[in-house]
């Protein structure tokens, strides 16, 4: 009987240390764990460098918000341009670290009601045709070294644009906070 009383605390001690390990192994092996992802956009793996697109980085040393216009700049495009500008303004003191870059074919004209002529932070990069290396209908972030590293699918819903731009702004603020470059 006294032998049983000595073994019981030993078994309890072993269980107290072994049980968390066994439960963790079970939790991971059954795929119950959903890894914590803090970014809201899609990381482009591998990142696309401007040199791979046969282009010169339009704003070296600065973070860039990139939008590619692949057809006429109608209502959806105009709203996206306005939201990009509002996102830029929302950056506050970090505005000097970011440049807005719009890739557009030379044939496309931006309507006057968008009034982009007042936006000093905007760089229009004209191309003869849409860039084939970049996905269409996406908002993208490029790092100061010229790597297009994150993208956001804009879809076709104009109402969803505000949420996508909000997500992009959250990610960009995190990148600016953590980055010593640009």
C-alpha positions in Angstrom: 0.0 0.0 0.0 2.8 2.5 0.8 4.4 1.6 -2.5 1.2 2.7 -4.3 1.2 6.0 -2.4 4.8 6.7 -3.6 4.1 5.9 -7.3 0.9 8.0 -7.5 2.6 11.4 -7.1 5.3 10.3 -9.6 2.7 9.4 -12.2 0.9 12.7 -11.6 4.1 14.6 -12.1 4.9 12.7 -15.4 1.4 13.3 -16.6 1.6 17.0 -15.7 4.6 17.4 -18.0 3.8 14.9 -20.7 0.1 15.8 -21.2 0.8 19.3 -22.8 3.3 17.7 -25.2 0.9 15.0 -26.2 -1.9 17.5 -26.7 0.3 19.8 -28.7 1.3 17.0 -31.0 -2.3 15.9 -31.5 -3.4 19.5 -32.1 -0.7 20.0 -34.8 -1.0 16.5 -36.4 -4.8 16.9 -36.8 -4.4 20.3 -38.6 -6.5 22.1 -36.0 -4.0 24.9 -35.8 -4.5 27.9 -38.1 -1.2 29.8 -38.3 -1.3 33.5 -37.4 -1.1 35.6 -40.5 -0.9 39.4 -40.0 -0.8 40.5 -43.6 -4.1 41.2 -45.4 -2.7 41.1 -48.9 -1.1 38.2 -50.8 2.6 38.0 -50.7 4.0 37.5 -54.1 6.5 34.7 -54.0 8.8 35.3 -55.6 8.7 39.0 -55.7 8.7 40.7 -59.1 11.5 43.2 -59.6 11.2 46.1 -62.0 14.2 44.8 -63.9 12.3 41.6 -64.7 9.7 43.7 -66.3 12.3 45.5 -68.4 11.6 48.8 -66.5 13.5 51.2 -64.4 12.2 51.6 -60.9 10.1 54.8 -61.0 10.8 55.8 -57.4 14.0 54.2 -56.2 14.4 54.4 -52.4 10.7 54.8 -51.8 7.8 52.4 -51.1 5.3 52.4 -53.9 1.6 51.8 -54.3 1.1 50.5 -57.8 -2.1 50.3 -59.8 -2.2 49.1 -63.4 -4.9 50.5 -65.7 -5.4 48.0 -68.5 -8.4 49.4 -70.2 -10.4 52.7 -70.2 -10.5 54.5 -66.8 -14.2 54.4 -66.2 -16.0 54.6 -62.8 -14.2 51.7 -61.1 -10.8 52.9 -62.1 -11.6 56.5 -61.1 -12.8 55.4 -57.7 -9.7 53.3 -57.2 -7.5 56.3 -58.0 -9.4 58.5 -55.5 -9.1 55.8 -52.8 -5.3 55.4 -53.5 -4.9 59.1 -53.0 -7.0 59.0 -49.8 -4.8 56.1 -48.5 -1.7 58.2 -49.3 -3.1 61.1 -47.4 -4.0 58.8 -44.4 -0.3 57.9 -44.1 0.3 61.2 -42.4 4.0 61.8 -41.5 5.0 58.7 -43.6 3.9 60.3 -46.9 7.4 61.3 -47.9 8.4 57.6 -47.8 5.7 56.5 -50.3 5.0 57.2 -54.0 1.9 56.4 -56.0 2.7 54.7 -59.3 0.1 54.3 -62.0 0.9 52.1 -65.0 -1.2 52.9 -68.0 -1.1 52.5 -71.7 -0.4 55.8 -73.5 -3.7 55.6 -75.2 -5.7 55.8 -72.0 -6.6 59.3 -70.7 -7.5 59.9 -67.1 -10.9 61.8 -66.9 -10.7 65.4 -65.7 -13.1 64.7 -62.8 -10.5 62.6 -61.0 -8.3 65.8 -60.9 -4.9 64.0 -60.6 -3.0 67.0 -61.7 -2.9 68.2 -58.1 -1.4 65.1 -56.7 2.4 65.6 -56.4 3.0 62.1 -55.1 1.6 60.5 -58.3 3.9 59.1 -61.0 2.3 58.0 -64.3 4.3 55.4 -66.0 3.2 55.1 -69.6 3.6 51.9 -71.5 2.7 50.9 -75.0 0.7 48.0 -73.6 -0.2 46.7 -70.2 2.7 45.0 -68.4 2.4 41.3 -68.9 4.4 40.4 -65.8 1.9 42.1 -63.4 -1.5 40.7 -62.6 -4.4 42.8 -63.9 -7.0 44.5 -61.5 -4.6 44.5 -58.6 -3.3 47.0 -56.2 0.4 46.2 -55.4 3.1 47.3 -53.0 6.7 47.6 -54.0 9.6 48.0 -51.6 12.3 50.7 -51.9 14.6 48.2 -53.7 12.0 47.8 -56.6 10.5 44.4 -55.6 6.8 44.2 -56.1 6.1 42.0 -53.1 2.4 42.2 -52.1 -0.8 42.4 -54.1 -4.5 42.9 -53.4 -7.2 41.6 -55.8 -9.6 44.4 -56.5 -12.3 42.2 -58.0 -15.1 44.0 -59.8 -17.2 45.2 -56.8 -16.8 49.0 -56.4 -18.2 48.7 -52.8 -15.4 46.3 -51.8 -12.7 48.8 -52.9 -12.8 50.7 -49.6 -12.1 47.5 -47.6 -9.3 46.5 -49.9 -7.7 49.9 -49.7 -8.1 49.8 -45.9 -6.4 46.4 -45.8 -3.6 47.8 -48.0 -3.1 50.8 -45.8 -2.9 48.6 -42.7 -0.2 46.4 -44.3 1.7 49.4 -45.6 1.8 51.0 -42.2 3.2 47.8 -40.7 5.8 47.7 -43.4 6.8 51.3 -42.9 7.0 50.8 -39.2 9.2 47.8 -39.4 11.4 49.0 -42.3 14.5 51.0 -42.0 14.9 51.3 -45.8 12.9 53.9 -47.6 
